[in-house]
């Protein structure tokens, strides 16, 4: 897809959302089913079911997907798609690239070993390695716009309100 094709695809959406702001609002969904024989949750995705479980450092099995890893994978996916869309729109040539996310977490928090240790990631680093002849200014613009428009990046940086309940 080139810049012209991307803009042609997005233009009617942007116009519609501008004219009818409420049409831009969507509630996304995720569904899981508790495992029956193990400490797992089967998460339904468009490409199949993912069996998520405890990280091995929390007593889980290697074959289970870890939700912490899945969070980082979600960040990589969103940032990669966003970067590619921004590069396409700005006509910044990319021959390829890789996106990496790393997160530091202390398992003493999640296992209740230390009440002083925060639960969850204390640091997340997102890094791009691009194969491109873009100028340093173009790369900086690409990075800043990717950060600005990446849904997962923005949600992690400025957390959404969250509630929970048992029905």
Beta strands, then each sheet from edge to edge (+ up, - down):
strand 1: 31-34
strand 2: 40-45
strand 3: 48-53
strand 4: 65-66
strand 5: 96-105
strand 6: 121-131
sheet 1: 1+ 2- 3+ 4+
sheet 2: 5+ 6-
end
